[in-house]
């Protein structure tokens, strides 16, 4: 495949294939990737398409309609449906996302599943060997709890209780207890796979130079939003003195009422004959923009609520289980994440 370097300039437009992205936010979900995407796309020297999660290079996680819309994964756009977006099935379609990037702009995209994907790193390198890679990592127990809440909200994690969802992993590896929506890609519910941080980073370091991979820690981004952003801007070789607006999007929530949530979701997608009839009636009299506002308001005020406090016993179990991963990551990055994440007192 033609790389942007072969096209003459890291930010040049290939005559045959189109503009190739210069950088990729590869994940994880629920670790600030959406906030980073929102903030970066405001920078005048950066172009990021409205479709936040193309996931073009994660071919091992592209089962078609099995995957939920990316708005449900981490925030905003659709996987198959549009706001101009969806899965791009050909390289040409994918590169068309960046055709409006200016010649002096750095183009990028954000697909939080690229980090857990087994193949995305190598596929990105084949298209853009000079790519800059940004990964965001979070303390394992808190990360998985937040991820589970998101999967439940996405209507494809059927185990509403976090402990139950974690306990189902081995059965799901055997093809059992897998929700209908994910039968062709059950690995999205293999929670332990998301925190194999060193293994994931090594996939990128195997095909990109160390200077091309920036690993951020979620805590730093939360504590010093602006400082972390300026570090990212320097990494991308753009003006790091431009105004930065702190952003928080896609907060973790829980379902206040599962039945009501399922009803609202069924009507919104028209899954049953009755839901289709209700949806058709609403569409006939209510403008699209207003329908979205009404749906969002219903979810916020009636369906969703703040998460309950974490289960302390389960949190401790997970911290014990993943302590070795934190130790390995600390050694790999040369940073004491054991103390930062409070694993120094975990036996």
C-alpha positions in Angstrom: 0.0 0.0 0.0 1.1 3.5 -0.6 2.2 5.4 2.5 2.0 9.1 2.9 5.8 9.2 3.0 5.8 7.7 -0.5 3.4 10.4 -1.5 6.0 13.1 -0.8 4.9 14.6 2.4 3.7 13.4 5.8 0.8 15.7 5.3 0.5 15.4 1.6 -2.5 14.1 -0.4 -1.9 10.9 -2.5 -3.0 11.3 -6.0 -4.3 7.7 -6.3 -5.4 6.8 -2.8 -6.3 10.1 -1.1 -5.2 11.6 2.2 -3.8 9.1 4.7 -4.2 10.0 8.4 -1.1 11.2 10.2 -2.1 10.1 13.7 -4.4 7.7 15.5 -6.0 7.7 19.0 -6.1 4.0 19.5 -7.8 3.6 22.9 -9.0 2.5 25.3 -12.7 3.3 25.5 -13.8 5.0 28.8 -10.3 6.5 29.2 -10.8 10.0 27.8 -10.5 9.2 24.1 -13.7 11.1 23.3 -12.7 14.2 25.2 -9.3 14.1 23.5 -10.9 13.8 20.1 -13.3 16.7 20.9 -10.4 19.0 22.0 -8.0 18.1 19.2 -10.5 18.7 16.4 -10.9 22.3 17.6 -7.2 23.0 16.8 -6.8 24.9 13.5 -3.8 22.8 12.5 -5.6 19.5 13.0 -8.3 17.8 11.0 -10.4 15.0 12.4 -13.6 13.8 10.7 -17.0 13.9 12.3 -17.0 10.2 12.3 -15.2 9.5 15.5 -14.7 5.7 15.3 -14.2 4.4 11.8 -12.5 1.2 13.2 -11.3 0.5 9.6 -8.1 -1.2 10.7 -9.7 -3.4 13.4 -10.8 -6.1 11.0 -10.9 -8.7 13.8 -13.6 -6.6 15.5 -15.8 -5.9 12.4 -18.6 -8.4 12.4 -21.0 -6.1 10.6 -24.2 -5.3 12.5 -23.1 -7.2 15.6 -21.2 -4.2 16.9 -23.2 -1.4 18.5 -23.0 2.2 17.0 -19.8 3.8 18.1 -21.9 6.4 19.8 -22.7 3.7 22.3 -19.1 2.5 22.5 -17.5 5.8 23.5 -19.7 8.6 22.4 -20.7 10.0 19.1 -21.0 8.7 15.6 -22.5 5.6 14.0 -20.7 2.4 12.9 -23.0 1.5 10.0 -25.4 4.4 10.1 -24.5 7.9 9.3 -23.8 11.3 10.2 -21.7 10.9 7.2 -20.1 7.8 8.6 -20.1 4.2 9.3 -17.7 1.4 8.7 -15.6 2.0 5.6 -15.3 -1.3 3.8 -12.6 -0.2 1.3 -9.5 1.8 1.8 -10.8 4.4 -0.7 -14.0 4.9 1.3 -12.0 5.2 4.5 -9.5 7.7 3.1 -12.4 9.8 1.9 -13.1 10.7 5.5 -10.0 12.9 5.4 -10.4 14.5 1.9 -11.3 17.8 3.4 -8.1 18.1 5.5 -6.0 21.1 4.5 -2.5 20.5 3.1 -1.0 22.1 6.2 -3.2 20.2 8.6 -2.3 17.1 10.5 -5.1 14.5 9.9 -6.1 12.0 12.5 -8.9 9.7 13.8 -9.9 8.0 17.0 -11.0 4.4 17.3 -10.7 3.2 20.9 -10.9 -0.5 19.9 -7.6 -0.3 18.0 -5.7 -0.9 21.2 -7.4 -4.2 22.0 -7.5 -5.3 18.4 -5.0 -8.0 17.5 -4.4 -6.7 14.0 -5.0 -2.9 13.9 -1.3 -1.9 14.7 0.1 -3.9 11.8 -2.6 -2.7 9.4 -2.1 0.9 10.3 1.7 0.6 9.8 1.2 -0.8 6.3 -0.8 2.3 5.3 1.1 4.9 7.3 4.5 3.9 8.6 5.1 7.4 9.9 1.9 7.5 12.0 1.8 9.0 15.5 0.0 6.7 17.9 -1.8 7.9 21.1 -2.9 5.4 23.8 -4.6 6.2 27.1 -4.4 3.7 30.0 -6.5 3.6 33.2 -6.3 1.7 36.5 -7.7 -1.7 35.6 -10.5 -2.2 38.2 -12.0 1.3 37.7 -11.6 1.0 33.9 -13.4 -2.3 33.7 -16.2 -1.2 35.9 -16.7 1.9 33.7 -16.5 -0.2 30.6 -19.1 -2.6 31.9 -21.5 0.3 32.5 -21.0 1.4 29.0 -21.6 -2.1 27.5 -24.8 -2.3 29.5 -25.9 1.1 28.2 -25.1 -0.1 24.7 -27.7 -2.9 25.0 -25.5 -5.8 24.3 -24.1 -6.7 27.7 -26.9 -8.8 29.2 -25.2 -9.3 32.6 -26.3 -6.1 34.3 -24.3 -6.9 37.4 -20.6 -6.3 37.1 -19.5 -9.3 39.1 -21.7 -11.5 37.0 -20.3 -10.1 33.8 -16.7 -10.7 34.9 -17.6 -14.3 36.0 -19.0 -15.1 32.6 -15.8 -14.5 30.7 -14.6 -18.2 30.6 -18.1 -19.4 29.5 -18.1 -16.8 26.8 -14.7 -18.0 25.6 -16.4 -21.3 25.0 -19.3 -19.7 23.1 -21.8 -19.9 26.0 -23.9 -17.0 27.4 -23.0 -14.7 24.5 -25.6 -12.0 23.8 -27.2 -12.2 20.4 -25.7 -9.0 19.3 -22.1 -10.2 19.8 -22.3 -13.9 18.7 -19.7 -13.4 16.0 -17.4 -11.2 18.2 -17.7 -12.4 21.8 -14.2 -11.2 22.6 -15.6 -7.7 23.2 -16.9 -9.1 26.4 -13.6 -10.7 27.5 -12.9 -8.0 30.0 -9.5 -9.3 31.1 -8.2 -8.8 27.5 -8.6 -5.0 27.8 -6.0 -4.7 30.6 -3.2 -6.6 28.9 -1.5 -3.3 28.6 2.0 -4.3 27.9 1.0 -6.8 25.2 -1.1 -4.2 23.5 1.7 -1.6 23.6 4.2 -4.1 22.3 2.1 -4.6 19.2 2.5 -0.9 18.3 6.1 -0.7 19.3 6.8 -3.7 17.1 5.8 -1.7 14.0 6.4 1.9 15.1 9.4 3.6 16.7 9.2 4.5 20.3 9.2 8.2 19.4 6.0 7.6 17.4 3.9 6.2 20.3 2.7 8.4 23.1 1.2 6.6 26.2 -1.0 8.8 28.4 -2.2 7.9 31.8 -5.9 8.7 32.4 -5.2 10.2 35.9 -2.9 12.8 34.3 -5.5 13.7 31.8 -8.1 14.1 34.5 -5.9 16.1 36.9 -4.2 18.3 34.3 -6.4 18.4 31.2 -4.7 21.4 29.7 -1.2 20.3 30.4 -1.8 16.8 29.0 -3.4 18.4 25.9 -0.3 20.6 25.3 1.9 17.5 25.6 -0.2 15.8 22.9 0.0 18.9 20.6 3.8 18.9 20.9 3.8 15.2 20.1 1.8 15.9 17.0 4.2 18.7 16.0 1.5 21.4 16.0 1.2 24.7 17.8 1.0 23.9 21.5 0.2 27.5 22.5 -3.2 27.5 20.9 -6.2 27.9 23.3 -7.3 24.7 24.9 -10.8 24.1 26.3 -11.1 21.5 28.9 -13.8 19.0 28.0 -15.6 16.1 29.7 -17.9 13.9 27.7 -19.5 10.5 27.9 -19.5 10.1 31.7 -20.2 6.7 33.2 -23.9 6.2 34.1 -26.1 3.3 35.2 -29.6 2.3 34.1 -32.1 3.6 36.6 -34.8 1.4 35.1 -33.8 -1.5 32.8 -37.4 -2.0 31.5 -37.9 1.6 30.7 -34.5 1.8 29.0 -35.3 -1.3 26.9 -38.6 0.3 26.0 -37.0 3.6 24.9 -34.3 1.7 23.0 -36.8 -0.5 21.3 -38.9 2.5 20.1 -35.8 4.4 19.0 -34.6 1.5 16.7 -38.1 0.1 15.9 -37.1 -3.4 16.8 -40.6 -4.9 17.2 -43.8 -4.4 15.1 -45.3 -2.2 17.9 -42.1 -0.2 18.3 -41.9 0.3 14.5 -45.5 1.6 14.5 -44.8 4.0 17.4 -41.5 5.2 15.7 -43.3 5.7 12.4 -46.0 7.8 14.1 -43.5 9.9 16.0 -41.4 10.5 12.8 -44.5 11.6 11.0 -45.2 14.5 13.3 -41.9 15.3 15.0 -38.8 16.7 13.2 -35.7 14.6 13.4 -33.7 17.1 15.5 -36.5 17.4 18.0 -36.9 13.6 18.2 -33.2 13.3 19.1 -33.5 16.0 21.8 -36.6 14.2 23.2 -34.9 10.9 23.3 -31.8 12.3 24.9 -33.8 14.1 27.5 -35.8 11.0 28.3 -32.7 9.0 28.8 -31.0 11.7 31.0 -34.0 12.4 33.2 -35.8 9.1 33.5 -33.6 6.2 32.4 -30.1 7.1 33.5 -28.7 7.8 36.9 -25.3 8.3 38.5 -23.4 5.0 39.1 -23.7 3.3 42.4 -20.6 3.1 44.6 -18.2 0.3 43.4 -18.3 -3.0 45.2 -15.3 -2.8 47.4 -14.8 -6.6 47.6 -15.0 -7.0 43.9 -12.6 -4.0 43.4 -10.1 -5.7 45.7 -10.4 -9.0 43.9 -9.8 -7.3 40.5 -6.8 -5.4 41.9 -5.3 -8.6 43.1 -6.0 -10.3 39.8 -4.5 -7.6 37.7 -1.6 -6.5 40.0 0.9 -8.3 37.8 -0.3 -6.3 34.8 0.3 -3.1 36.7 3.7 -4.2 37.8 4.7 -5.2 34.2 3.3 -1.9 32.9 5.3 0.1 35.5 8.5 -1.6 34.4 7.6 -1.2 30.7 6.9 2.5 30.9 9.5 3.3 33.6 6.9 4.9 35.8 5.6 3.9 39.2 2.0 3.1 38.5 1.9 0.7 41.4 1.9 3.6 43.8 -0.1 5.9 41.6 -3.0 3.4 41.3 -2.7 2.2 44.9 -1.4 -1.3 44.2 1.5 -1.2 46.6 -0.8 -2.4 49.4 -2.5 -5.1 47.3 -1.3 -8.6 48.2 
